[in-house]
């Protein structure tokens, strides 16, 4: 059947002598995930540019939020993680896969990867080229559990106390 989500703003709770405001003043989102998923905002991307290539260091928090049953504990889930970097046109420029092994109920891990992008298009104010990291989680039989996208730019920054800020080597 149909699901209904109801949101209520209680304007009478803890009313004071000043105006607290009432209602919802920010965007509200409902995020539905598989019990085994990449944590919301759980991907960090750090770029290191050297010559004509960039090393993309990725840290990903993965959690198994399956609920334990009172009758029998749920088994651990075998998880495979794939990290894919897409350029601005959607073309795959780097990819890596790894078997994480069995992730127990309630367990959270941080997985780390390093991918190399050759001849990267550097992000700048004049040319804000973005890449996209797609993290895909699959179970032991190959069923997709989650896909999480993280946009990022590749660039270098440098601060010099005498000369100031440099983006991609330019003052």
C-alpha positions in Angstrom: 0.0 0.0 0.0 0.9 3.7 0.1 3.2 5.0 2.8 2.5 8.3 4.5 5.1 10.4 6.2 3.8 13.1 8.6 5.9 15.9 9.9 4.7 18.2 12.7 6.2 21.3 14.1 5.1 21.8 17.7 5.0 25.5 18.2 3.9 25.3 21.9 6.8 23.3 23.3 9.0 25.3 25.6 7.6 28.7 24.6 9.6 31.5 26.2 9.3 35.3 26.5 10.9 35.8 23.1 9.8 34.7 19.7 11.3 31.2 18.9 9.8 31.0 15.5 7.7 28.0 14.4 7.7 25.7 11.4 10.3 24.2 9.2 12.7 26.6 7.7 15.2 24.3 6.0 14.9 21.7 3.3 13.9 18.3 4.6 14.9 15.1 2.8 14.1 11.5 3.2 17.1 9.3 2.4 16.3 5.6 1.9 19.3 3.2 2.0 20.0 -0.5 2.1 20.9 -1.7 5.6 24.5 -2.1 4.3 25.5 1.3 2.8 27.9 4.1 2.5 27.4 6.5 5.5 25.8 9.8 4.6 28.6 12.2 3.9 30.9 9.3 4.6 33.3 9.7 1.6 36.3 12.0 1.8 38.4 12.7 -1.4 41.9 14.2 -1.2 43.8 14.9 -4.4 47.6 14.9 -4.9 48.8 16.3 -8.2 52.3 15.5 -9.4 53.4 16.1 -13.0 50.8 14.8 -15.5 48.9 12.6 -13.1 46.8 12.9 -9.9 46.5 10.4 -7.1 43.0 10.4 -5.7 43.0 9.2 -2.0 39.5 8.1 -1.0 38.3 7.3 2.5 34.8 5.6 2.7 32.8 4.8 5.8 30.6 1.7 5.3 28.1 0.5 7.8 25.9 -2.5 8.3 22.7 -1.3 10.0 20.8 -4.6 9.8 18.6 -5.1 12.8 19.3 -8.1 15.0 16.4 -10.5 15.4 15.4 -11.6 18.9 15.0 -15.1 17.6 18.3 -15.4 15.6 21.1 -13.1 14.9 21.4 -12.1 11.2 24.5 -13.4 9.5 27.3 -11.1 8.4 27.2 -9.7 4.9 30.1 -10.2 2.5 30.7 -6.9 0.8 32.6 -5.9 -2.3 33.4 -2.2 -2.9 34.1 -0.6 -6.3 35.3 2.9 -6.6 34.9 4.5 -10.1 36.0 8.0 -11.1 34.1 9.6 -14.0 35.3 12.7 -15.8 33.0 15.7 -16.7 31.7 13.8 -19.8 30.8 10.7 -17.8 33.8 8.6 -19.1 35.5 6.3 -16.6 39.1 7.5 -15.9 40.0 5.2 -13.0 38.4 2.3 -11.1 39.4 -0.1 -8.3 37.5 -3.0 -6.6 38.2 -4.7 -3.3 36.5 -7.4 -1.2 35.8 -6.1 2.3 35.0 -9.5 3.7 32.1 -10.1 6.1 30.5 -7.0 7.7 28.7 -7.9 10.9 25.4 -6.4 12.0 26.2 -3.0 13.6 29.7 -2.9 12.3 31.2 0.2 10.7 34.5 0.2 8.8 36.5 2.9 7.0 37.9 1.7 3.7 40.8 3.5 2.0 41.7 3.5 -1.7 44.2 5.3 -4.0 43.3 5.8 -7.7 45.5 7.4 -10.3 44.0 9.8 -12.9 46.4 10.5 -15.9 46.4 14.0 -17.4 43.7 15.4 -15.1 41.7 18.5 -15.9 42.4 20.8 -13.0 39.6 22.7 -11.3 40.0 26.5 -11.4 37.9 29.6 -11.2 38.0 30.0 -14.9 37.4 26.3 -15.7 35.6 24.6 -12.8 36.0 21.0 -14.1 34.4 18.4 -11.8 34.9 14.7 -11.5 32.5 12.2 -9.8 33.5 9.3 -7.5 30.9 6.5 -7.6 31.2 4.1 -4.7 29.2 0.8 -5.4 28.7 -1.9 -2.7 27.6 -5.4 -3.7 26.9 -8.5 -1.6 28.5 -11.9 -2.0 26.1 -12.9 -4.8 26.7 -9.7 -6.8 23.5 -7.9 -5.8 24.0 -4.1 -5.6 23.5 -2.9 -2.0 24.3 0.8 -2.5 25.7 3.4 -4.9 27.0 6.7 -3.5 28.2 9.6 -5.6 30.8 12.2 -4.5 31.6 15.2 -6.7 35.1 16.6 -6.5 37.6 18.7 -8.3 41.3 18.1 -8.8 43.5 21.0 -8.0 46.6 22.1 -6.0 46.6 24.8 -3.4 49.5 26.5 -1.6 49.8 29.2 1.0 52.9 31.3 1.2 53.3 33.9 4.0 55.1 36.3 1.7 53.3 35.8 -1.6 49.8 34.7 -0.6 47.5 32.0 -2.0 48.2 29.9 -5.1 45.7 27.8 -7.0 47.2 25.3 -9.4 50.5 27.2 -9.1 49.0 30.5 -10.1 48.9 33.5 -7.7 
